[in-house]
Amino acid sequence: MNSIINFIVKDLLGQASILIAFIAMLGLLLQKKSKGKVAEGTFKTLLGFLIMMAGINIIVDTLTFLNDIFTHGFGMKGYITDVAAIAGLANRELGSEVALTLMVIFIVNIIIARITPFKYIFLTGQALLWMATIGAVIGYKAGLTGLPLILTGGIFGGIMAVLMPALAQPVVRRITGSDDVALGHFCTIGYLVQAAVAKVVGKGSKSTEDLVLPDNFKFLQDTYLSMAVVMIPMYLIPALAAGPEYIGQYSNGVNYLMFAFMQAIQFVAGVFVLYSGVRLLLNELVPAFRGIAMRIVPDAKPALDCPVLFPYAPNAVIVGFLATTAGSIIGMIVFPMFGLAMILPGLLTNFFAGGTAGIFGNAMGGRRGAIIGGVVHGLFITFLPAILVPMLESYGFTGVTFSDSDVISSGLILGNVFQNNWTFVGVFILFVALIAWFVNGKSTKPQEEKAHESV
């Protein structure tokens, strides 16, 4: 029995590419497509997802290098936002509980989508794993074990898996111009914070995608060339600070500046691969998913990882990344003055969450929304892990904290519930509700907006 559960949870639910290909196959079968169409759609969905992940892996590798030389070069010490490190430690003690919590989250998600108007199926496997991890860790440290532990984390996580895509969907419709795809990424509260700021400061601001350049600079209208122009100094400046000796451990004898330059170009190549995978994935998955929507969960929407939005506003991705990084550096310097932990900028989070937040900011307030909102977003995603640190340290996690805003928020809510600190829980939930209400006003109706046709 345990081997069957492990196979389902780790080899099916735990392998995002297999899970999404399986869902595409099920959708095509429910539509009674021919065997050839089922095989083609399933394979292309799997291929598109793996191409997208290949691009993400290239980006992660290059950003990990950038994060290392940035931290070393500028002599920064503090807490890192590394969810994988916490998950690794948690799985040593709670491996089965985390796996079963993940399965309950997925089941609860489907039940809620089936019986309520919120028809979102959360398909970002690693995000669900992080949610299962924090639910299991907080519950276990509060004294829960066995079935109560699994159900507590699973039910709460299942609610979050439906609620977060629902809160983001009005802005996602504005971005994509359709209601076919939702956002399944547990950084949604941070996106809403940026969108709220953008709505305030961005009235009348032009889109990041409508930049008009002089003739000599029109080559920068190419997404990848403009990205390279931004990213090359982003790598070379920290490389100069880190020096040849430190970078030598990565470069295998290549000149340290040339190696840093090539890492910047690799980053751009990774984005190119990622966009290609996103296009192929959406072309196959969305039509296939309608089969599930028609039979199991009528009108269901697949909630997918944040890179699915990147092709709609590629300039906003880079603006959001840079602005979020600026905000996180400010937060790293300022928050310790008020007794909070020093949170080191996590450039992986800053790119993926910051880039997506930049798209939200651009959709709600153009360039000003992407820039000013991005700085506030950087401050927010630095503040949240800082206030989670004391709780994690009481559980034995030192020097590390979570990164995704929704995962951190879940930890803060659950932890304070178990500590009977209902004032914090009420204030925090009210804050999220007010932000969502402010952002998702009548101005985000999809028929009033047209998305950029970048995809």
FENDAVEN-V569607 format. One record per residue. RES is the residue in one small letter. SS is DSSP state (~ for helix, > for strand, _ for the rest). PSI is psi in whole degrees, 0 to 359 (NA if undefined). D_LAST is the distance of its C-alpha to the last C-alpha in whole Angstrom. Layout:
RES_SS_PSI_D_LAST, RES_SS_PSI_D_LAST
//
This chain:
m___315_45, n_~_322_44, s_~_325_42, i_~_316_40, i_~_317_39, n_~_321_38, f_~_314_36, i_~_313_34, v_~_314_33, k_~_318_33, d_~_337_32, l_~_291_30, l_~_329_29, g___343_29, q___99_26, a_~_321_23, s_~_318_22, i_~_318_25, l_~_313_24, i_~_322_21, a_~_319_22, f_~_318_25, i_~_319_23, a_~_316_21, m_~_315_24, l_~_318_26, g_~_319_23, l_~_321_24, l_~_319_28, l_~_335_28, q___1_26, k___42_29, k___162_27, s___161_28, k_~_320_29, g_~_318_27, k_~_323_24, v_~_314_25, a_~_317_25, e_~_312_22, g_~_321_20, t_~_313_22, f_~_317_21, k_~_326_18, t_~_314_17, l_~_316_19, l_~_315_18, g_~_318_14, f_~_318_16, l_~_324_19, i_~_316_16, m_~_316_14, m_~_326_18, a_~_318_19, g_~_317_16, i_~_318_18, n_~_321_21, i_~_314_21, i_~_316_20, v_~_316_23, d_~_315_25, t_~_325_25, l_~_330_25, t_~_317_28, f_~_313_29, l_~_319_28, n_~_319_30, d_~_311_33, i_~_330_34, f_~_313_33, t_~_316_35, h_~_315_38, g_~_325_38, f___12_38, g___42_40, m___136_39, k___138_40, g___204_39, y_>_137_37, i_>_148_34, t_>_93_32, d___91_31, v_~_328_31, a_~_324_31, a_~_317_35, i_~_318_36, a_~_320_34, g_~_316_36, l_~_319_40, a_~_322_39, n_~_338_39, r_~_324_42, e_~_331_44, l_~_33_42, g_~_309_40, s_~_319_40, e_~_318_40, v_~_316_37, a_~_315_36, l_~_325_37, t_~_319_36, l_~_316_32, m_~_319_33, v_~_320_35, i_~_313_32, f_~_319_29, i_~_314_32, v_~_320_33, n_~_312_29, i_~_318_29, i_~_313_32, i_~_317_31, a_~_329_28, r_~_322_30, i_~_357_33, t___172_31, p___353_29, f___94_26, k___52_24, y_>_128_22, i_>_113_23, f_>_119_22, l___14_21, t___98_21, g_~_316_24, q_~_327_25, a_~_320_24, l_~_324_27, l_~_318_29, w_~_322_29, m_~_319_30, a_~_322_33, t_~_311_34, i_~_326_35, g_~_317_36, a_~_317_38, v_~_310_40, i_~_315_40, g_~_318_42, y_~_316_44, k_~_340_45, a___357_46, g___1_49, l___148_47, t___166_47, g_~_220_46, l_~_318_45, p_~_322_45, l_~_312_43, i_~_317_40, l_~_322_40, t_~_307_40, g_~_322_37, g_~_316_35, i_~_315_36, f_~_314_34, g_~_322_31, g_~_321_31, i_~_316_31, m_~_325_28, a_~_337_26, v_~_319_26, l_~_317_27, m_~_313_24, p_~_325_21, a_~_319_23, l_~_326_23, a_~_341_20, q_~_322_18, p_~_321_19, v_~_324_17, v_~_319_14, r_~_321_14, r_~_323_14, i_~_313_11, t_~_340_9, g___10_11, s___175_13, d___21_15, d___328_14, v_>_143_13, a_>_171_16, l_>_119_16, g___77_19, h___122_20, f___50_23, c___20_23, t_~_321_22, i_~_321_25, g_~_321_24, y_~_320_21, l_~_325_23, v_~_314_26, q_~_319_23, a_~_322_22, a_~_315_25, v_~_316_26, a_~_323_23, k_~_329_25, v_~_315_28, v_~_348_27, g___11_24, k___124_25, g___356_25, s___138_23, k___157_20, s___150_16, t_~_338_16, e_~_356_13, d_~_28_15, l___131_18, v___120_20, l___152_22, p___160_25, d_~_318_25, n_~_346_26, f_~_11_23, k_~_343_20, f_~_338_20, l_~_351_18, q_~_344_15, d___123_14, t_~_315_12, y_~_326_14, l_~_317_17, s_~_324_17, m_~_318_17, a_~_319_20, v_~_323_22, v_~_317_22, m_~_330_22, i_~_309_25, p_~_332_28, m_~_332_26, y_~_321_28, l_~_322_31, i_~_310_32, p_~_330_33, a_~_318_34, l_~_320_37, a_~_322_38, a_~_325_38, g___162_40, p_~_326_40, e_~_315_42, y_~_317_40, i_~_341_37, g_~_332_39, q_~_344_39, y_~_329_35, s_~_349_35, n___45_38, g___350_40, v___143_37, n___135_38, y_~_326_36, l_~_322_34, m_~_321_33, f_~_317_32, a_~_319_30, f_~_314_28, m_~_328_27, q_~_322_26, a_~_318_24, i_~_323_22, q_~_321_22, f_~_312_20, v_~_319_17, a_~_320_17, g_~_320_17, v_~_320_14, f_~_313_12, v_~_317_14, l_~_311_12, y_~_321_9, s_~_317_10, g_~_321_11, v_~_314_9, r_~_314_7, l_~_318_11, l_~_311_12, l_~_323_10, n_~_329_11, e_~_320_14, l_~_318_15, v_~_311_14, p_~_320_16, a_~_323_19, f_~_334_19, r_~_333_20, g_~_319_24, i_~_319_25, a_~_321_24, m_~_330_26, r_~_305_29, i___306_29, v___94_27, p___134_27, d___24_23, a___148_22, k_>_132_19, p_>_127_18, a_>_110_18, l_>_166_16, d___158_16, c_~_329_14, p_~_345_12, v_~_340_10, l_~_345_9, f_~_318_9, p_~_343_5, y_~_335_6, a___69_9, p_~_327_10, n_~_321_13, a_~_330_14, v_~_312_14, i_~_318_17, v_~_316_18, g_~_320_19, f_~_310_20, l_~_317_23, a_~_320_24, t_~_320_24, t_~_318_26, a_~_315_28, g_~_322_29, s_~_327_30, i_~_318_32, i_~_315_34, g_~_322_34, m_~_323_36, i_~_318_38, v_~_316_39, f_~_323_39, p_~_336_42, m_~_340_44, f_~_18_44, g___6_45, l___163_42, a___148_41, m___115_39, i_>_118_35, l___142_34, p___126_30, g___103_28, l_~_336_25, l_~_311_23, t_~_319_23, n_~_325_23, f_~_305_20, f_~_309_18, a_~_317_20, g_~_319_20, g_~_317_16, t_~_318_15, a_~_324_18, g_~_322_17, i_~_317_14, f_~_315_16, g_~_319_19, n_~_320_16, a_~_327_16, m_~_337_19, g_~_27_21, g_~_213_19, r_~_318_20, r_~_321_23, g_~_322_22, a_~_322_20, i_~_301_23, i_~_316_26, g_~_326_24, g_~_321_23, v_~_315_27, v_~_320_28, h_~_318_25, g_~_319_27, l_~_317_30, f_~_315_30, i_~_357_28, t_~_325_31, f_~_316_34, l_~_306_33, p_~_332_34, a_~_321_37, i_~_347_38, l_~_338_38, v_~_311_40, p_~_321_43, m_~_316_42, l_~_321_41, e_~_325_44, s_~_341_46, y___359_45, g___7_45, f___113_42, t___141_43, g___5_40, v_>_150_37, t_>_170_35, f___166_32, s___317_29, d___131_26, s_~_323_27, d_~_324_27, v_~_315_29, i_~_316_32, s_~_320_32, s_~_316_33, g_~_317_36, l_~_318_37, i_~_309_37, l_~_315_39, g_~_318_41, n_~_332_43, v_~_312_43, f_~_335_45, q___6_47, n___29_48, n___73_46, w_~_337_45, t_~_312_45, f_~_314_42, v_~_314_40, g_~_316_40, v_~_319_39, f_~_315_36, i_~_320_35, l_~_319_36, f_~_312_34, v_~_318_31, a_~_317_32, l_~_319_32, i_~_314_29, a_~_318_27, w_~_318_29, f_~_318_28, v_~_316_25, n___48_24, g___189_26, k_~_342_26, s_~_350_23, t_~_13_20, k___134_21, p_~_328_17, q_~_346_19, e_~_353_20, e___151_16, k___130_13, a___157_10, h___141_8, e___57_6, s___338_4, v___NA_0
//
